[in-house]
């Protein structure tokens, strides 16, 4: 049986998540993937009409989405 493991790294924008994830992937000999990679891929195969919520996230800076 093949056992796949996923390591999730969270943190504030600019905290170094991508840097840490990339270094960890090299050390473990695996691939790394960021949420930006996933969103870019999803946006490439969808439209604002079919997935408006995903496309809305690309209309402005992240600071507009994380306010109280």
C-alpha positions as semicolon CSV with decimal commas, in nm:
position;residue;x (nm);y (nm);z (nm)
1;X;0,000;0,000;0,000
2;X;0,130;0,345;-0,092
3;X;0,112;0,604;0,184
4;X;0,114;0,967;0,074
5;X;0,176;1,242;0,325
6;X;0,090;1,608;0,296
7;X;0,259;1,880;0,499
8;X;0,064;2,204;0,527
9;X;0,241;2,526;0,625
10;X;0,033;2,826;0,728
11;X;0,108;3,182;0,823
12;X;0,059;3,547;0,745
13;X;0,152;3,695;0,407
14;X;0,529;3,746;0,391
15;X;0,600;3,510;0,681
16;X;0,819;3,279;0,472
17;X;0,581;2,991;0,401
18;X;0,700;2,945;0,043
19;X;1,066;2,969;0,143
20;X;1,021;2,713;0,419
21;X;0,810;2,483;0,201
22;X;1,060;2,492;-0,085
23;X;1,355;2,417;0,145
24;X;1,164;2,136;0,315
25;X;1,066;1,984;-0,021
26;X;1,430;1,983;-0,134
27;X;1,540;1,819;0,192
28;X;1,270;1,552;0,166
29;X;1,316;1,502;-0,209
30;X;0,954;1,582;-0,292
31;X;0,762;1,846;-0,486
32;X;0,616;2,156;-0,328
33;X;0,298;2,337;-0,425
34;X;0,164;2,672;-0,309
35;X;-0,197;2,787;-0,293
36;X;-0,106;3,042;-0,560
37;X;-0,008;2,752;-0,789
38;X;-0,344;2,585;-0,726
39;X;-0,548;2,902;-0,780
40;X;-0,358;2,978;-1,102
41;X;-0,434;2,627;-1,231
42;X;-0,802;2,647;-1,137
43;X;-0,841;2,993;-1,293
44;X;-0,685;2,862;-1,614
45;X;-0,955;2,598;-1,657
46;X;-1,260;2,787;-1,525
47;X;-1,443;3,110;-1,599
48;X;-1,586;3,384;-1,377
49;X;-1,930;3,261;-1,480
50;X;-1,872;2,902;-1,369
51;X;-1,665;2,979;-1,057
52;X;-1,724;3,343;-0,956
53;X;-1,590;3,303;-0,602
54;X;-1,250;3,185;-0,718
55;X;-1,215;3,453;-0,984
56;X;-1,326;3,726;-0,740
57;X;-1,012;3,661;-0,534
58;X;-0,796;3,788;-0,822
59;X;-0,963;4,130;-0,847
60;X;-0,757;4,308;-0,584
61;X;-0,492;4,284;-0,313
62;X;-0,525;4,024;-0,038
63;X;-0,562;4,300;0,223
64;X;-0,912;4,366;0,094
65;X;-1,020;4,012;0,179
66;X;-0,873;3,989;0,529
67;X;-1,027;4,284;0,707
68;X;-1,272;4,298;0,996
